[in-house]
Amino acid sequence: MSARGADRSTVAEQARAVIVLDGGCGLCSATVGWLARLDRRGRLLFCTRGSAEGQALLRRVAPELLAQDTVVLVEGERAHMRSDAAIRIARRLGIPRPVLAVLAMLPRSLRDALYDLVATNRYRFQHAAPACPVHAARATPQRGVERPEGGERGGTR
């Protein structure tokens, strides 16, 4: 890819938000599929925390989150985690503001405690989930920031 093409790709990614999440969890896999279906405008990109791209993104934007085992939403140069990330993702998907306002009125400590309860038990929610859609790079290459084995851009952006 030419340097000019790389610049365009970077600009496109900055205009959208990147969700960094666990790639081995059935609940996370189901959530990626659900969000991708709801995100008809393609405002969300996805990558796994363990991927080179996920590690590089977190290292650049929020190195303190590298060791965190939580969802991270990266918008430009800002990172949001846990319930804040969930609310911002919902906003990007067009969830009505009154619903988001009610959620945002709850104290962050309560929202995050509920998020942590689900996150801690996420492997119990797993059913026979298919391979992680973030890892299924060739299935929907327009939605991912991870690179498949060939090195070309792909994934489930």
C-alpha positions in Angstrom: 0.0 0.0 0.0 1.3 3.4 -0.9 2.1 6.0 1.8 -0.8 8.0 0.5 -3.2 5.0 0.9 -1.9 4.4 4.4 -2.7 8.1 5.3 -6.3 7.7 4.1 -6.7 4.5 6.1 -5.5 6.2 9.2 -7.8 9.2 8.7 -10.8 6.9 8.1 -10.0 5.0 11.3 -9.8 8.2 13.3 -13.2 9.3 12.1 -14.7 6.1 13.5 -14.4 4.6 16.9 -12.4 1.4 17.6 -13.7 -1.1 20.1 -10.9 -3.1 21.7 -12.1 -6.3 23.4 -11.3 -9.9 24.4 -11.1 -12.2 21.4 -11.7 -15.4 23.2 -15.0 -14.8 25.0 -18.3 -16.0 23.6 -20.2 -13.0 25.0 -17.7 -10.7 23.4 -18.0 -12.5 20.1 -21.8 -12.3 20.2 -21.6 -8.6 21.1 -19.3 -7.9 18.1 -21.8 -9.6 15.8 -24.8 -7.7 17.4 -23.0 -4.3 17.3 -21.9 -4.9 13.6 -25.5 -5.5 12.6 -26.8 -2.4 14.5 -24.0 -0.2 13.1 -25.4 0.2 9.6 -23.3 3.4 9.0 -20.0 1.6 9.8 -19.1 4.0 12.7 -17.5 1.2 14.8 -14.3 -0.7 14.1 -13.3 -3.8 16.1 -10.0 -5.4 17.2 -8.9 -7.7 19.9 -6.8 -6.7 22.8 -4.2 -9.4 22.1 -3.7 -8.4 18.4 -0.7 -6.4 17.4 -3.1 -3.6 16.3 -5.0 -3.7 19.6 -1.7 -3.5 21.6 -0.3 -0.7 19.4 -3.5 1.3 19.7 -3.7 1.0 23.5 0.0 1.7 23.8 -0.4 4.9 21.8 -3.7 6.2 23.3 -3.9 4.7 26.9 -0.9 2.6 27.9 -2.3 2.3 31.4 -5.1 0.2 29.9 -2.8 -2.5 28.4 -3.1 -4.6 31.6 -6.9 -4.0 32.0 -9.2 -6.8 31.0 -12.1 -4.7 29.9 -13.7 -3.3 26.8 -12.1 -0.1 25.6 -13.6 2.4 23.1 -11.0 4.5 21.4 -12.3 7.8 19.9 -9.5 9.7 18.3 -6.9 10.0 21.0 -9.3 9.3 23.9 -10.0 6.0 25.5 -13.1 5.1 27.5 -13.6 1.9 29.4 -16.2 -0.2 31.1 -19.6 1.4 31.4 -18.4 4.7 29.9 -17.4 2.8 26.8 -20.8 1.0 26.7 -22.7 4.3 26.9 -20.6 5.9 24.2 -21.0 2.9 21.9 -24.8 3.1 22.4 -24.7 6.8 21.6 -22.8 6.1 18.3 -25.5 3.5 17.5 -28.2 6.1 17.8 -29.8 4.9 21.0 -32.2 7.8 22.1 -30.6 10.4 24.3 -33.2 10.0 27.1 -32.3 6.4 27.6 -28.6 7.3 27.6 -29.3 10.2 30.0 -30.9 7.8 32.5 -27.9 5.5 32.3 -25.4 8.4 32.6 -27.3 9.6 35.7 -26.4 6.5 37.6 -23.2 6.9 39.5 -20.2 5.5 37.5 -19.3 3.3 40.5 -22.7 1.5 40.2 -22.6 1.3 36.4 -19.1 -0.1 36.6 -20.0 -2.6 39.3 -22.8 -3.9 37.1 -20.4 -4.0 34.1 -17.8 -5.9 36.2 -20.5 -8.4 37.4 -21.2 -9.3 33.8 -17.6 -9.2 32.7 -16.5 -11.4 35.6 -19.1 -14.0 34.7 -18.8 -13.7 30.9 -17.5 -17.2 30.3 -20.6 -18.6 32.0 -22.7 -16.8 29.4 -20.8 -18.6 26.6 -22.8 -20.9 24.4 -21.4 -22.7 21.5 -20.2 -19.5 20.0 -18.6 -19.6 16.6 -15.0 -18.3 16.1 -14.6 -14.7 17.3 -15.8 -12.4 14.5 -12.9 -10.1 15.2 -10.6 -13.0 14.3 -12.6 -13.9 11.2 -10.7 -11.3 9.2 -11.6 -12.5 5.8 -15.4 -12.7 6.5 -16.0 -8.9 6.7 -12.8 -7.1 5.9 -14.4 -3.7 6.0 -14.9 -3.7 9.7 -11.6 -4.8 11.3 -8.3 -3.1 12.1 -6.4 -6.4 12.4 -4.3 -7.8 9.6 -4.7 -11.4 8.6 -1.7 -13.7 7.9 -1.1 -12.1 4.4 -0.5 -8.7 6.0 -3.3 -6.9 4.2 -5.8 -4.9 6.2 -8.8 -7.0 7.2 -10.9 -8.1 10.1 -14.3 -6.9 11.3 -14.0 -3.1 11.3 
